């Protein structure tokens, strides 16, 4: 499980750092929550990337 998490994290960072928002978003669960500091949580893949 730990290696799977680290692998997904590396995939996300690669996509994020290269400006690939669609690739980064694809790694989020469509029903998941994004909970950044200082603002209300948002639900879903699309909502998470409206914040960026």
N, C-alpha and C positions, 0 to 999 in steps of 0.2 A: 504494500500500500504506500509506504514512504517513497519508494522509487517512482511509482505512478504519479504521486503528487509532485515530486521534483521534476519529472518529465513534462508534466502539463505546465508547470511554472516556467520552465525553460521555453516551451513552445509559445506561451503567452508573451514572455519578455522579448522573444525574437520578433514576433508579429508587431508588438507595441513599439519597439524601438525602430522598426523599419517603416512605421507609419501605416501598417496594414490593419486598419480598424476592423474590417470585416473578418479577417483572420483571427484577431484577438477576441472579437465578439463571439465567434463560432465556438470558442472554448468555454463559454458561459452556458449554464443550464438555462433553457428558455423560461423555466419557472423559478429560477433562483433569485436571491436578493443581493443587491449591492448596497453595502452599508458604510459609506464614507463618513469621516468625522465632520461634524459641524452642520450636516444637512440630513433631512429625512431619508430613510432607506427607499430605494426604488426596486420594483419587482420586474423581473424579466430581462432578457438579453437586450432588447431594443432600448428599454429605459435606462439601462446602465450606461450605454454609450451615448445617450443624449447629454449626459453630464460632461463629456470630454470636450 
